[in-house]
Amino acid sequence: MVSAVFHSPMDASLPLPRAGEGRSESVPRAEAAPHPTPLPRVEREKKQRSPIDLRAFWMRVLPPLAGFGLLVLIWELVAMKSTTGFPSPLVTWQQALTVFSDPFYSKGPNDQGVGWNVLSSLQRVALGFGLAAAVGIPAGFAIGRFEFLSRMFNPLISLLRPVSPLAWLPIGLLVFKGANPAAIWTIFICSIWPMVINTAVGVQRVPSDYMNVAKVLNLSEWKIFTKILFPAVLPYMLTGVRLAVGTAWLVIVAAEMLTGGVGIGFWVWDEWNNLNVANIIIAIFVIGIVGLVLEFALIKLATAFTFEEVKS
């Protein structure tokens, strides 16, 4: 390794070192640049901290507050102009405090608290949705995997999917001879289509290279399902599940209005028969909050198993 030492012209007059003499005594050393004094720990942490973005904070907080404020303002104006006793926001709030002070009271089959009604509706949704998932997801995999089944069931799905879920309610009452199984049947029939369609689309969008590799390796159908199809289709399947739950929660309210019994839909209809409009408004907010919680939970579940390109 060759190193070069550069001297200034003034160093030419200096005597050259003799053999055996140390170079440290003959060649003057350049003075090292002083190191910067390290900042104290507190000042260093202050510099590393990013300043708080107040604009982003207020843009996140103010629009929702403005939206709710506009809703309350319109609500108050409607209550002021109403001649039929439409309850104001303050009256509804006071009634809500009374309703939620004891949400789980029970004074007979037709007089129960809002908590029992919500739990009964959720139970029906869980049963109908669970049956739809048990049938719809495997059917979606089969329809997407095999072209013969796809050509066989696509016309039937296209024919039956646009039918209103409530149109199936009389069929359920006729077949099952009961209001509760008829409501569960209605939830089943409205929840199955999003899961079948999204799962089948996910299977059909699996890259052909994956399937060609499976053919080359001579993988069984079970290996293809567990190692290739299921991981690739999972984001689409969860999207279908999320859409199905939202549809099921919408339909159960209307189904319970027609079938009666215990449930949030029946509670709305019963309060209308009693001309208690404040409780109807409370039920509307309860339905919206429960649906929002279900949607948020399933979005978090889907996000945990979704690739970045599907998230966007």
C-alpha positions as CSV (number, residue, x, y, z in Angstrom):
1,M,0.0,0.0,0.0
2,V,1.4,3.3,-1.1
3,S,0.7,6.5,0.9
4,A,1.5,10.1,-0.1
5,V,2.3,12.9,2.3
6,F,1.9,16.4,1.0
7,H,3.9,19.3,2.5
8,S,3.6,23.0,2.1
9,P,6.5,24.9,0.2
10,M,7.7,26.2,3.6
11,D,8.5,22.7,4.7
12,A,11.2,22.4,1.9
13,S,13.8,24.2,4.0
14,L,13.5,21.7,6.8
15,P,16.2,19.1,7.0
16,L,15.3,15.6,5.8
17,P,15.2,13.0,8.5
18,R,18.2,10.7,8.7
19,A,17.9,7.0,8.6
20,G,16.8,5.6,12.0
21,E,15.4,8.9,13.2
22,G,11.7,9.0,13.9
23,R,9.5,10.9,11.6
24,S,7.5,12.2,14.4
25,E,10.4,14.4,15.5
26,S,11.2,15.8,12.1
27,V,7.8,16.4,10.5
28,P,5.5,18.7,12.3
29,R,2.0,17.3,12.9
30,A,-1.1,19.1,11.8
31,E,-3.2,20.0,14.8
32,A,-6.5,18.0,15.0
33,A,-9.7,20.0,14.6
34,P,-11.5,20.3,17.9
35,H,-14.5,18.0,18.2
36,P,-17.9,19.7,18.7
37,T,-19.1,19.7,22.2
38,P,-21.9,17.2,22.5
39,L,-25.3,18.7,23.3
40,P,-26.8,17.9,26.6
41,R,-29.3,15.1,26.6
42,V,-32.4,17.2,27.1
43,E,-31.5,19.6,24.2
44,R,-30.7,16.6,22.0
45,E,-34.1,15.1,22.7
46,K,-35.8,18.4,22.0
47,K,-34.1,18.6,18.6
48,Q,-35.1,15.0,17.7
49,R,-38.7,15.6,18.6
50,S,-40.9,16.6,15.7
51,P,-43.1,19.6,16.3
52,I,-46.8,18.9,16.9
53,D,-48.8,19.4,13.7
54,L,-51.8,21.4,15.1
55,R,-53.3,21.7,11.6
56,A,-53.6,18.0,11.1
57,F,-55.0,17.6,14.7
58,W,-57.7,20.1,14.1
59,M,-58.5,18.7,10.7
60,R,-59.1,15.4,12.3
61,V,-61.2,16.7,15.2
62,L,-63.1,19.7,13.8
63,P,-64.9,18.2,10.8
64,P,-66.6,15.4,12.8
65,L,-67.6,17.9,15.5
66,A,-69.0,20.2,12.8
67,G,-71.0,17.4,11.2
68,F,-72.6,16.4,14.5
69,G,-73.2,20.1,15.3
70,L,-75.0,20.5,12.0
71,L,-77.1,17.4,12.6
72,V,-78.1,18.7,16.1
73,L,-78.9,22.2,14.6
74,I,-81.2,20.7,11.9
75,W,-82.8,18.4,14.5
76,E,-83.5,21.4,16.7
77,L,-85.0,23.4,13.9
78,V,-87.2,20.5,12.9
79,A,-88.4,20.1,16.5
80,M,-89.1,23.9,16.8
81,K,-91.2,24.0,13.6
82,S,-93.0,20.6,14.2
83,T,-96.6,20.7,15.2
84,T,-96.8,17.0,16.0
85,G,-94.6,16.9,19.1
86,F,-91.3,15.9,17.5
87,P,-88.8,15.6,20.3
88,S,-85.9,18.0,20.5
89,P,-82.3,16.9,21.1
90,L,-82.5,17.8,24.8
91,V,-85.7,15.9,25.3
92,T,-84.3,12.9,23.5
93,W,-81.1,13.1,25.6
94,Q,-83.1,13.1,28.8
95,Q,-85.1,10.1,27.6
96,A,-81.9,8.3,26.7
97,L,-80.6,8.7,30.2
98,T,-83.8,7.1,31.5
99,V,-83.7,4.2,28.9
100,F,-80.0,3.4,29.6
101,S,-80.4,3.7,33.4
102,D,-81.8,0.1,33.3
103,P,-81.3,-1.4,29.9
104,F,-81.7,-5.0,31.0
105,Y,-85.1,-4.9,32.8
106,S,-87.7,-7.6,31.9
107,K,-91.4,-7.2,32.5
108,G,-92.7,-9.8,30.2
109,P,-92.1,-11.0,26.6
110,N,-93.2,-7.7,25.1
111,D,-91.7,-5.3,27.6
112,Q,-87.9,-5.7,27.9
113,G,-85.0,-3.3,28.0
114,V,-83.1,-2.1,25.1
115,G,-80.1,-4.2,26.1
116,W,-82.1,-7.5,25.7
117,N,-83.5,-6.3,22.4
118,V,-80.0,-5.6,21.0
119,L,-78.7,-9.0,22.2
120,S,-81.6,-10.8,20.7
121,S,-81.0,-9.1,17.3
122,L,-77.3,-9.9,17.5
123,Q,-78.0,-13.5,18.3
124,R,-80.2,-13.8,15.2
125,V,-77.6,-12.1,13.1
126,A,-74.9,-14.4,14.4
127,L,-76.9,-17.6,13.6
128,G,-77.9,-16.5,10.1
129,F,-74.5,-15.1,9.3
130,G,-72.7,-18.2,10.6
131,L,-74.8,-20.5,8.5
132,A,-74.2,-18.2,5.4
133,A,-70.5,-18.3,6.0
134,A,-70.5,-22.1,6.4
135,V,-72.2,-22.5,3.0
136,G,-71.1,-19.4,1.1
137,I,-67.4,-19.5,1.6
138,P,-66.9,-23.1,0.4
139,A,-69.3,-22.5,-2.4
140,G,-67.3,-19.5,-3.5
141,F,-64.0,-21.5,-3.5
142,A,-65.7,-24.2,-5.6
143,I,-67.3,-21.8,-8.0
144,G,-64.0,-19.9,-8.5
145,R,-61.9,-23.0,-8.8
146,F,-63.9,-25.1,-11.3
147,E,-65.2,-23.5,-14.5
148,F,-68.1,-26.0,-14.9
149,L,-69.5,-24.9,-11.5
150,S,-68.9,-21.3,-12.4
151,R,-70.9,-21.5,-15.5
152,M,-73.6,-23.5,-13.7
153,F,-74.2,-21.2,-10.8
154,N,-73.5,-17.7,-12.2
155,P,-76.9,-17.4,-13.9
156,L,-78.6,-18.5,-10.6
157,I,-76.6,-16.0,-8.5
158,S,-77.3,-13.2,-11.0
159,L,-81.0,-14.0,-10.9
160,L,-81.4,-14.3,-7.1
161,R,-79.0,-11.7,-5.7
162,P,-81.0,-8.6,-6.7
163,V,-84.1,-9.9,-4.9
164,S,-84.9,-8.0,-1.7
165,P,-84.2,-10.0,1.4
166,L,-87.6,-9.2,2.8
167,A,-89.2,-11.0,-0.1
168,W,-87.7,-14.2,1.3
169,L,-89.4,-13.6,4.7
170,P,-92.8,-15.1,3.7
171,I,-91.1,-18.2,2.3
172,G,-89.4,-18.6,5.7
173,L,-92.6,-18.2,7.6
174,L,-94.3,-20.8,5.4
175,V,-91.5,-23.3,5.6
176,F,-90.3,-22.9,9.2
177,K,-93.7,-22.1,10.8
178,G,-92.1,-19.6,13.2
179,A,-91.0,-16.0,13.3
180,N,-87.5,-16.6,14.8
181,P,-86.3,-19.2,12.3
182,A,-87.9,-17.1,9.5
183,A,-85.8,-14.1,10.5
184,I,-82.7,-16.2,10.7
185,W,-83.5,-17.6,7.2
186,T,-83.8,-14.0,5.9
187,I,-80.4,-13.1,7.4
188,F,-78.9,-16.3,5.8
189,I,-80.2,-15.6,2.3
190,C,-79.1,-11.9,2.3
191,S,-75.6,-12.7,3.8
192,I,-74.6,-15.5,1.5
193,W,-74.3,-13.6,-1.8
194,P,-71.4,-11.2,-0.8
195,M,-69.4,-14.1,0.5
196,V,-69.9,-16.3,-2.5
197,I,-69.2,-13.6,-5.0
198,N,-66.1,-12.1,-3.3
199,T,-64.6,-15.5,-2.6
200,A,-65.1,-16.7,-6.1
201,V,-63.6,-13.5,-7.5
202,G,-60.6,-13.9,-5.2
203,V,-60.0,-17.5,-6.4
204,Q,-60.3,-16.4,-10.1
205,R,-57.7,-13.6,-9.5
206,V,-55.0,-15.9,-8.2
207,P,-52.0,-15.6,-10.5
208,S,-51.9,-18.4,-13.1
209,D,-48.2,-18.9,-12.3
210,Y,-49.1,-20.2,-8.9
211,M,-51.5,-22.8,-10.4
212,N,-48.9,-23.8,-13.0
213,V,-46.4,-24.5,-10.3
214,A,-49.0,-26.6,-8.5
215,K,-49.5,-28.6,-11.6
216,V,-45.8,-29.1,-12.1
217,L,-45.4,-30.3,-8.5
218,N,-48.5,-32.4,-8.9
219,L,-50.1,-31.0,-5.7
220,S,-53.4,-32.4,-4.4
221,E,-56.5,-30.2,-4.2
222,W,-56.1,-30.0,-0.5
223,K,-52.5,-28.7,-0.8
224,I,-53.6,-26.3,-3.5
225,F,-56.3,-25.0,-1.2
226,T,-54.2,-24.7,2.0
227,K,-51.0,-23.5,0.5
228,I,-52.1,-21.4,-2.5
229,L,-55.7,-20.5,-2.7
230,F,-56.6,-19.7,1.0
231,P,-53.7,-17.3,1.7
232,A,-54.3,-15.5,-1.6
233,V,-58.1,-15.3,-1.3
234,L,-58.2,-14.4,2.4
235,P,-58.4,-10.6,1.8
236,Y,-61.3,-11.0,-0.7
237,M,-63.1,-13.4,1.6
238,L,-62.9,-11.0,4.5
239,T,-64.2,-8.2,2.4
240,G,-67.2,-10.4,1.6
241,V,-67.7,-11.1,5.3
242,R,-67.6,-7.4,6.1
243,L,-70.2,-6.6,3.5
244,A,-72.4,-9.5,4.6
245,V,-72.4,-8.4,8.2
246,G,-73.4,-4.9,7.3
247,T,-76.3,-6.2,5.1
248,A,-77.4,-8.6,7.8
249,W,-77.6,-5.9,10.4
250,L,-79.7,-3.8,8.1
251,V,-82.1,-6.5,7.3
252,I,-82.7,-7.8,10.8
253,V,-84.3,-4.6,11.9
254,A,-86.9,-4.8,9.0
255,A,-87.4,-8.5,9.6
256,E,-88.1,-8.0,13.3
257,M,-90.6,-5.3,12.6
258,L,-92.7,-7.8,10.6
259,T,-92.2,-10.9,12.7
260,G,-92.4,-9.4,16.2
261,G,-90.8,-10.9,19.3
262,V,-87.8,-9.5,21.2
263,G,-85.4,-7.5,19.0
264,I,-84.3,-4.0,18.2
265,G,-86.6,-3.9,15.2
266,F,-89.6,-5.0,17.2
267,W,-88.7,-2.4,19.9
268,V,-88.8,0.3,17.2
269,W,-92.2,-0.9,16.0
270,D,-93.6,-1.2,19.5
271,E,-92.5,2.3,20.4
272,W,-94.2,3.6,17.3
273,N,-97.4,1.9,18.4
274,N,-97.0,3.7,21.7
275,L,-96.3,7.0,19.8
276,N,-93.0,7.3,21.7
277,V,-90.9,9.1,19.1
278,A,-88.0,9.8,21.4
279,N,-87.4,6.1,21.9
280,I,-87.5,5.6,18.2
281,I,-84.8,8.1,17.7
282,I,-82.8,6.5,20.5
283,A,-83.2,3.1,18.7
284,I,-81.9,4.7,15.5
285,F,-78.7,5.8,17.2
286,V,-78.3,2.4,18.9
287,I,-78.7,0.6,15.6
288,G,-76.1,2.9,14.0
289,I,-73.6,2.6,16.8
290,V,-73.8,-1.2,16.9
291,G,-73.4,-1.4,13.1
292,L,-70.5,0.9,13.3
293,V,-68.8,-1.3,16.0
294,L,-69.3,-4.4,13.9
295,E,-68.0,-2.6,10.8
296,F,-64.9,-1.3,12.6
297,A,-64.1,-4.7,14.2
298,L,-64.3,-6.5,10.8
299,I,-62.2,-3.7,9.1
300,K,-59.5,-4.3,11.7
301,L,-59.7,-8.0,11.2
302,A,-59.5,-7.6,7.4
303,T,-56.6,-5.1,7.6
304,A,-54.6,-7.6,9.7
305,F,-54.7,-10.2,6.9
306,T,-54.6,-7.9,3.8
307,F,-51.7,-7.1,1.6
308,E,-50.7,-3.5,1.1
309,E,-51.9,-3.4,-2.5
310,V,-55.3,-4.7,-1.6
311,K,-55.6,-2.1,1.3
312,S,-55.1,0.7,-1.1
